[in-house]
Amino acid sequence: MTSFPPDTLSALEQLRREIDAGESPLRLGSRSRHVLATLIDSPQQSAFGSISELAAQLGVNASTLTRLAQRLGYGGFGDLQAVFRRELTEGSHFYSDQASRMLADSDETERLGCLPRLARQESTNLAGLLERIDADTFNATVGRLATAHRVRIHGMRQFHSLALFMAYGLGMLRADVAPLDSSRQGVADALAQLDRGDLLVVASCFPYTPSVIATAEIAVRHGIDVIALTDTASSPLARLASHTFLVPNQSVFFSNSMCAFMLLAEGIVSEVAARLGDRGVTALKHRERLIGELNASL
């Protein structure tokens, strides 16, 4: 039998199956079983929606969710929601599961291994990105990146490379752009250097990095504008950002695909260059002169 209360999403799903099959001493009515199944089937929404938002979407009272959580052995709905949040922010089996699927789908007759499949999937991701982008969101983001007093870009793990790429490109065009915590003195110190109205770009997708979510939450509380590059509308970053880009990243790669994220970053930076016009060209010429001086000294 499943441990009680379940502390993982897989254990919660197992309990649901046992309840449905009558194999658990716990009994739930049909409405409660439906609510539980819906929560499990939509883990991102369940993890980060407020109890009132979830109740409205499910067509029940918030008290129904509280009672369900207590029937399942949790102290309250927050404890049940924590199970979903841990699953989405820790993703303990994400990379190994991705690798297992890649191995299962491998074609030993393919001379180039998985490369052709990766290319086909990335082509689909890139096409999907263009279909998803809202022109008003894109133009508003470009405008903020061109005019904000300070811009910081934050991503962890493989998204750290995206943050470095965007910061490098924007930094060629305008002043006061950097990866957050570029001095390695800590995120708190880096956020303390930003004022209300400054801009923070954050990037993460499932399994979401908890520290990136926390950084965005704190930034918003202190009046710092947030732009999010993420995966779905139910992403915890999407609810925090003033502008959000939803980036397809399905892949046979054993981690998150970065191709569409990099295309989006390159497109945004290129449009900022166009928006800045002569000012951007002047900044690039100044950099070229400095490079020339340095090369002459070697």
RAMOBEL-V446903 format. One line per field, one symbol per residue. ss: DSSP state (H for helix, E for strand, L for the rest). phi: phi as a letter, one per 30 degrees, with the letter a starting at -180 (. if undefined). burial: I if it has 24 or more other ideal C-beta (glycine too) atoms within 12 Angstrom, else O. A space follows every 50 residues. Layout:
# RAMOBEL-V446903
ss = ???
phi = ???
burial = ???
This chain:
# RAMOBEL-V446903
ss = LLLLLLLLHHHHHHHHHHHHLLLLLLLLLHHHHHHHHHHHHLHHHHHHLL HHHHHHHHLLLHHHHHHHHHHLLLLLHHHHHHHHHHHHHHLLLHHHHHHH HHHHLLLLLLLLLLHHHHHHHHHHHHHHHHHHLLHHHHHHHHHHHHHLLL EEEEELLLHHHHHHHHHHHHHLLLLLEEELLLLLLLHHHHHHLLLLLLEE EEELLLLLLHHHHHHHHHHHHLLLEEEEEELLLLLLLLLLLLEEEELLLL LLLLLLLLHHHHHHHHHHHHHHHHHHLHHHHHHHHHHHHHHHHHHHHL
phi = .ddbddcbdddddddedddddiccddcbdddddddddddddbdddddbdd ddddddddibdeddddddedddjcdadeddddddddddcchdcddddddd ddddcdcddddcideddddddddddddddddddddddddddeddddcedb bbbbachdddddddddddddddcadhbaddiddicjdedddddccejdbb ccbabedddeddddddddeddciddbcccbcbdceddddcddbbcccdbd adddbddcddddddddddddddedddiddddddddddedddddddddd
burial = OIOOOIIIIOOIOOIIOIIOOOOIOIOIOOOIIOIIOIIIOIIIIIIIIO IOOIIOOIOIOIOIIIIIIOIIOIOOIOOIIIIIIIIIIOIOOIOOOIOO OOOOOOOOOOOOOIOOOIOOIIOOIIOIIOOIIOOOIIOIIIOIIIOIOI IIIIIIIIIIOIIIIIIOIIIIIIOOIIIIIOOOOOIOOIIOIIOOOIII IIIIIIIIIOIIIIIIIIIIOOOIIIIIIIIIOIIIIIIIIIIIIIIIII IIIOOIIIIIIIIIIOIIIOIIIOIIOOOIOOIOOOOOOOOOOOOOOO
